[in-house]
């Protein structure tokens, strides 16, 4: 009996489970629940990161979840993003192709430009700069930063400062200068229905298999990108659900956020301190760029100002969609803009970041040889 117990303990340890992991996930779950209860900007991932990060700074013996758990969480995250692509989303994008492309390309291009500037001015690593300056997709950009050797907590902090600022500014502007329409239900484009058991089971199995295979390609965030693409294709062509089960999103943000918080230390805070001014400057730039794009979109299309404001904001898709509904904006159009931009960021940023990092490494030996 004692030998069986030792063998069982060895298996558990090999799988990555320990009391430290249990404590980490327990605290992360508490933080995620509080974030959900009080509607914190950034959602459950920020709540999980905040509680575990505070505990880690106070000396709690926390540990990052094992690699297999983090990978599954990233794959599930990709599935939840990809499953937002429906035929209705594609039709909305097609109906407003010009404005949608204008907003998407301008905002993604601005993020890449800001990343380059911050890297040169502050010395922030390219991986952290590219991930932190991406307009939206907080969870995925944190995962990308970790893949590229960047600083996940710094990336999360940059996104959080920007998101909080947007959430404070946009509603204030909408209510001060415009007369928001009656609040629109978030299901304005149709009820947020999940598919039946078997379609979801197929989506989960195929997504996990595709994500795990993609990890062997060496593409940054390959597991995330593969599961996202699989979910988008299956959902648009067959499943036609407007949402995955909420438990999938909870699991992904819980695990990723808990791991981020567990990695925060006093050393991490000291590492972020030199970039605090850069983070605030980046936030100010994105706020100004969003307002300029909103004005341009309004002038070119005649869309209502509230829709233009929310569609042009550099916040997370889920948060901006909720905000559009609360302010009475065009929820389907805002959804189309942010989901399309989210997917473009996930497709473009990993490859650009990897290319930039490779070019940077190739230049380094020459610099050392010829000081």
HUJOQUI-V342101 format. One record per residue. N is the residue number from 1. RES is the residue in one small letter. D_LAST is the distance of its C-alpha to the last C-alpha in Angstrom with 2 decimals. Layout:
<<N;RES;D_LAST> <N;RES;D_LAST>>
This chain:
<<1;x;66.50> <2;x;63.90> <3;x;62.06> <4;x;62.16> <5;x;60.69> <6;x;57.82> <7;x;57.17> <8;x;57.26> <9;x;54.86> <10;x;52.47> <11;x;52.61> <12;x;51.97> <13;x;48.99> <14;x;47.62> <15;x;47.97> <16;x;45.84> <17;x;48.68> <18;x;49.00> <19;x;50.48> <20;x;47.04> <21;x;46.65> <22;x;50.19> <23;x;49.43> <24;x;46.28> <25;x;48.24> <26;x;51.18> <27;x;49.16> <28;x;47.32> <29;x;50.71> <30;x;52.00> <31;x;49.12> <32;x;49.56> <33;x;53.28> <34;x;52.81> <35;x;50.39> <36;x;52.96> <37;x;55.79> <38;x;54.27> <39;x;52.35> <40;x;48.93> <41;x;46.26> <42;x;44.15> <43;x;47.08> <44;x;47.52> <45;x;43.91> <46;x;43.17> <47;x;46.27> <48;x;45.43> <49;x;41.86> <50;x;43.11> <51;x;45.75> <52;x;43.78> <53;x;40.72> <54;x;42.94> <55;x;44.56> <56;x;41.26> <57;x;40.13> <58;x;43.52> <59;x;42.95> <60;x;44.97> <61;x;44.18> <62;x;43.11> <63;x;41.37> <64;x;39.77> <65;x;42.34> <66;x;42.00> <67;x;39.96> <68;x;43.15> <69;x;44.55> <70;x;41.44> <71;x;41.36> <72;x;45.03> <73;x;44.56> <74;x;41.83> <75;x;44.11> <76;x;47.00> <77;x;44.88> <78;x;44.14> <79;x;47.86> <80;x;48.85> <81;x;46.54> <82;x;47.54> <83;x;51.22> <84;x;51.18> <85;x;51.09> <86;x;54.74> <87;x;56.62> <88;x;57.32> <89;x;53.61> <90;x;53.02> <91;x;55.98> <92;x;54.76> <93;x;51.32> <94;x;53.06> <95;x;55.37> <96;x;52.54> <97;x;49.84> <98;x;48.48> <99;x;48.06> <100;x;46.82> <101;x;44.07> <102;x;43.14> <103;x;42.70> <104;x;40.94> <105;x;38.37> <106;x;37.69> <107;x;37.23> <108;x;35.08> <109;x;32.90> <110;x;32.62> <111;x;31.52> <112;x;28.71> <113;x;27.53> <114;x;27.74> <115;x;25.81> <116;x;22.83> <117;x;23.03> <118;x;23.41> <119;x;20.46> <120;x;18.17> <121;x;19.96> <122;x;20.66> <123;x;18.22> <124;x;21.33> <125;x;20.84> <126;x;21.75> <127;x;24.72> <128;x;26.12> <129;x;25.58> <130;x;27.26> <131;x;30.09> <132;x;30.63> <133;x;30.78> <134;x;33.24> <135;x;36.57> <136;x;38.87> <137;x;39.40> <138;x;38.36> <139;x;39.41> <140;x;37.83> <141;x;34.48> <142;x;34.40> <143;x;35.12> <144;x;32.38> <145;x;29.79> <146;x;30.90> <147;x;30.68> <148;x;27.08> <149;x;26.00> <150;x;26.25> <151;x;28.22> <152;x;31.88> <153;x;33.32> <154;x;30.79> <155;x;31.68> <156;x;35.35> <157;x;35.04> <158;x;33.44> <159;x;36.24> <160;x;38.90> <161;x;38.06> <162;x;38.23> <163;x;41.41> <164;x;43.22> <165;x;42.43> <166;x;43.78> <167;x;46.84> <168;x;47.60> <169;x;47.02> <170;x;48.56> <171;x;52.02> <172;x;52.21> <173;x;51.47> <174;x;53.88> <175;x;56.67> <176;x;56.12> <177;x;55.91> <178;x;57.60> <179;x;60.64> <180;x;59.50> <181;x;61.93> <182;x;63.72> <183;x;61.49> <184;x;61.14> <185;x;61.33> <186;x;58.17> <187;x;60.32> <188;x;61.03> <189;x;59.99> <190;x;62.19> <191;x;62.73> <192;x;59.77> <193;x;61.31> <194;x;59.90> <195;x;60.99> <196;x;63.43> <197;x;62.69> <198;x;62.27> <199;x;59.93> <200;x;57.71> <201;x;57.91> <202;x;56.86> <203;x;53.99> <204;x;52.77> <205;x;53.14> <206;x;51.56> <207;x;48.75> <208;x;47.89> <209;x;48.14> <210;x;45.94> <211;x;43.36> <212;x;43.22> <213;x;42.91> <214;x;40.09> <215;x;38.04> <216;x;37.72> <217;x;36.01> <218;x;32.71> <219;x;32.91> <220;x;31.80> <221;x;35.07> <222;x;36.97> <223;x;39.93> <224;x;40.18> <225;x;39.91> <226;x;42.40> <227;x;44.97> <228;x;44.62> <229;x;45.26> <230;x;48.14> <231;x;49.77> <232;x;49.46> <233;x;51.08> <234;x;53.80> <235;x;54.64> <236;x;54.86> <237;x;56.76> <238;x;59.00> <239;x;58.87> <240;x;58.89> <241;x;58.45> <242;x;56.88> <243;x;55.44> <244;x;54.69> <245;x;56.33> <246;x;54.97> <247;x;54.57> <248;x;51.76> <249;x;49.72> <250;x;50.63> <251;x;49.50> <252;x;46.11> <253;x;45.26> <254;x;46.75> <255;x;44.69> <256;x;41.36> <257;x;41.93> <258;x;43.01> <259;x;39.91> <260;x;37.68> <261;x;39.61> <262;x;39.56> <263;x;35.76> <264;x;35.62> <265;x;35.00> <266;x;34.05> <267;x;30.52> <268;x;30.69> <269;x;32.00> <270;x;29.25> <271;x;26.73> <272;x;28.67> <273;x;29.01> <274;x;25.69> <275;x;26.79> <276;x;30.35> <277;x;29.88> <278;x;28.04> <279;x;30.98> <280;x;33.53> <281;x;31.82> <282;x;31.75> <283;x;35.42> <284;x;36.36> <285;x;34.69> <286;x;36.59> <287;x;39.81> <288;x;39.54> <289;x;38.63> <290;x;41.55> <291;x;43.96> <292;x;42.92> <293;x;43.34> <294;x;46.65> <295;x;47.94> <296;x;46.93> <297;x;48.55> <298;x;51.68> <299;x;51.95> <300;x;51.46> <301;x;53.66> <302;x;56.16> <303;x;55.43> <304;x;56.41> <305;x;53.84> <306;x;53.72> <307;x;52.84> <308;x;50.11> <309;x;48.66> <310;x;48.59> <311;x;47.47> <312;x;44.45> <313;x;43.36> <314;x;40.17> <315;x;42.03> <316;x;43.03> <317;x;45.68> <318;x;48.29> <319;x;48.08> <320;x;48.22> <321;x;51.19> <322;x;53.04> <323;x;52.29> <324;x;53.59> <325;x;56.82> <326;x;57.28> <327;x;56.81> <328;x;58.94> <329;x;56.27> <330;x;56.43> <331;x;55.47> <332;x;55.36> <333;x;53.04> <334;x;50.72> <335;x;50.74> <336;x;49.93> <337;x;46.99> <338;x;45.37> <339;x;46.09> <340;x;44.77> <341;x;41.58> <342;x;41.23> <343;x;41.54> <344;x;39.12> <345;x;36.47> <346;x;37.02> <347;x;36.84> <348;x;33.82> <349;x;31.43> <350;x;30.97> <351;x;29.96> <352;x;27.65> <353;x;25.99> <354;x;25.62> <355;x;24.20> <356;x;21.64> <357;x;20.63> <358;x;20.42> <359;x;18.25> <360;x;15.88> <361;x;15.72> <362;x;15.21> <363;x;12.12> <364;x;10.52> <365;x;10.16> <366;x;8.43> <367;x;5.75> <368;x;5.66> <369;x;6.13> <370;x;3.79> <371;x;0.00>>
